[in-house]
Amino acid sequence: GKIRMPKKEEVSSPPPQGPVFWIETSESVSRHYQFEPDGLLSVKVVNDSRPVIHKMAESFRNKFFPSGYPYSVNEGYLRYTQFRALQHFASAALSVLSTQSLLFAAGLRPTPAQATAVSWILKDGMQHAGKLICSNLGARMDSEPKRWRILADVLYDLGTGLEVLSPLCPHLFLEMAGLGNFAKGMAVVAARATRLPIYSSFAKEGNLSDLFAKGEAISTVFNVLGIGVGIQLVSTVCSSMQGKLVVGPLLSIIHIYGVCEEMRATPINTLNQQRTALIVADYLKTGKISSPADLRDQENFLFPGRLIKDAGDVKVGRAVHKAVKPSKLHQLKKIFPEEKFLLIRGTRWTDMVLEHSATGEDALRGWLVAAYAANLEKSGHEPNANALEEAYGKMNSVITPFVAELQAKGWHTDRFLDGTGSRFALW
């Protein structure tokens, strides 16, 4: 027979294409991946032969941990989450004890259910005054979020303690309840204000919202568990005042311990006085740049403004008129005319005052100069002016790779958080 050649239009028309899909198998789980017509990727589990316990573990991880965990977060997030759960558990149980004590001091005989309901009502009143006062301290919280996060829980436990003790002096019920809610109001503002910088330190892939949502899920679950344990305690061990005086401090200790360990696990990556001094001190001793995770255990929560000898005993943020005589201000500025810092060498420490527009990099430049000058003077080098000039030269020779490696380690050098520190401007 004759061979029939295809028509031209039949050759030119492309064959129909089916959906693009593939199947991947990983850890005994087969998943079907397919691109939909709108370009979205759909995923379906085809076969899952894992044990039930592994399925439950994955379900738990998906609900309470960010997508892509552990690769989507920075080091220390698991430890932070564990102690966050412990903190909320102890805090919720302690709040039930305090609420029952308040009702008892008011002459009522509350049931555990009443204690749980009224605990939300007692947040008003003096609590708002505490919130207003604490809201003025936002700059300090930006500079030292860890310290203020711990202080928030200390204030919360202080307020709770006053409520627990209120039955011992029922004639001072309003005073005790008012002061307790005042402290709690300050605690609420401090805790909320420091939440963002803490979560930001863990957000490795811009997944801040996911981190926040999963953190709130964990808080909610353990708050409910803590309330349940608190109800059980007030019905048994803490039905008497003696029981509350034993269990209350124990729960408070667990609460503060939990938040302290949370902060130990948090790698804050912004520059303030303490972290900058630690970076410079480690660099001068080892020649290496420490990452935020490396420094998290070295931070001092009680005395963040302490002088660090290996970093030149630099103090930042003192008022200009206290650090230097106004008549010498222009003279000091002429030493490093292109820089946005002033260095005032003293017998006990070196004051560094920054210009209004100074960044974290400017603070690092000044800090290195002060630290190099202090080391030169210790080694018997000619003091003050000559030491500063030589230190300035050393700083300029290392600052470019120093800042580049600092940024590569995850530090933000675009700003320096000095709290309410004083800055200057010359006109």
Secondary structure as UniProt FT lines:
FT   HELIX           8..12
FT   STRAND          21..26
FT   TURN            27..28
FT   STRAND          29..35
FT   TURN            37..38
FT   STRAND          41..48
FT   HELIX           52..64
FT   TURN            67..72
FT   TURN            75..76
FT   HELIX           77..105
FT   TURN            106..107
FT   HELIX           112..121
FT   TURN            122..123
FT   HELIX           126..134
FT   HELIX           135..137
FT   HELIX           138..143
FT   HELIX           145..165
FT   HELIX           166..168
FT   HELIX           170..172
FT   HELIX           173..202
FT   HELIX           208..235
FT   HELIX           237..239
FT   HELIX           241..264
FT   STRAND          270..271
FT   HELIX           273..286
FT   HELIX           292..295
FT   TURN            296..298
FT   TURN            304..305
FT   HELIX           309..311
FT   STRAND          314..316
FT   HELIX           320..323
FT   HELIX           326..328
FT   HELIX           329..333
FT   TURN            334..335
FT   TURN            337..338
FT   STRAND          341..345
FT   STRAND          350..355
FT   TURN            356..357
FT   HELIX           360..378
FT   TURN            379..380
FT   HELIX           385..408
FT   TURN            409..410
FT   STRAND          412..416
FT   TURN            419..420
FT   STRAND          423..424
//
